């Protein structure tokens, strides 16, 4: 685990804490570290001084505004912009004097004008003409390395054998290989993964589409669902027809040769489908524990009731965050249109009569109050008056919704007193429609 935090303006301890915490939440652990680049500055300085001594790098004193003018002029001529190398000719002693006088500078690497070829594990042979790059900045000073230099040193010092990263880094690879050659380092194997695209096959916008793992976690996605989903972005196994795989199965079946070159589509509906599957796999007790941070504080004191509701509603859940809206009517009866109480073309009078009969049957019951007992009481009435004619008004009377679990299941959880109270309220609504 390597934390690349040399960019002080963009690096904060809170960012590192967030990354490490959510990797652990996903079940992704590391064997060593974390190592922080900000704590390895002595190592980078040693290699930068080595490059200065060998004449592979030099101090550049060009101002940003001058570089921008130079860049615009090249673009106007139809030439790919690159640094002209104007500071290459400055003698080291002169550079030292200018820095001593407080003149701002950076350290540039003398990019050799050659062709760099490497074998990408996903894309095959990749070739770059480094004469198009110009001399790249690799450090602000000997104590402030930039990304391309720091990772080259780290990869060597840490004996990294494979560098696997997004294809947006592929242009960095020849620069890093050139630095490796200048330092006498070995070159690791490279693999550049396809980018993740939105449904319109455009690169995910960091501003509009890409969200942190914390947001997925807070929205109610389970770690094993998110892990499973991400693993299949741009890769698929050869030995399994199912897309629902445990972390162990994914690790066992992974083969980098099956990573695709084309961009992977981030399909939120597929993630929701996977998450719904993993939610259904949880026991009601496990889900109830996971829902603690998603439900109103007053609900958590009713564990037994909450677990019964979870058991009933988990089939309809795609995310944990949906549970509160799905289950709210169990705790707070919503207002609803009395017209909703009537099944298809039935009249208010028939709906009223059927609900009143149900209330009389339930009110007279003194035995055990559970689903099987309630079915034995209510279902004979459906045989006489029609299933929809009896159960639909009861469903709406108990939930205030047209889409909900079955009314008998709801009644078993609400209890006798609450059920009768809600039916009475529904009867009053229907009376006003006569």
Secondary structure as UniProt FT lines:
FT   STRAND          2..3
FT   TURN            8..10
FT   HELIX           13..25
FT   TURN            26..27
FT   STRAND          35..36
FT   HELIX           37..39
FT   HELIX           41..54
FT   STRAND          57..60
FT   HELIX           64..76
FT   TURN            77..78
FT   TURN            86..89
FT   HELIX           92..100
FT   TURN            101..102
FT   STRAND          106..109
FT   STRAND          115..120
FT   TURN            121..123
FT   STRAND          124..129
FT   HELIX           130..132
FT   STRAND          136..141
FT   TURN            142..143
FT   STRAND          144..145
FT   HELIX           147..157
FT   TURN            158..159
FT   STRAND          162..166
FT   HELIX           167..169
FT   HELIX           170..183
FT   STRAND          189..193
FT   STRAND          196..197
FT   TURN            199..200
FT   TURN            206..209
FT   HELIX           213..219
FT   HELIX           223..231
FT   HELIX           247..253
FT   HELIX           256..258
FT   STRAND          264..265
FT   HELIX           268..281
FT   HELIX           284..290
FT   HELIX           291..293
FT   HELIX           297..301
FT   HELIX           303..313
FT   HELIX           314..316
FT   HELIX           320..322
FT   HELIX           323..331
FT   HELIX           338..341
FT   TURN            344..345
FT   HELIX           348..364
FT   HELIX           371..385
FT   HELIX           387..399
FT   HELIX           407..414
FT   HELIX           416..431
FT   TURN            432..433
//
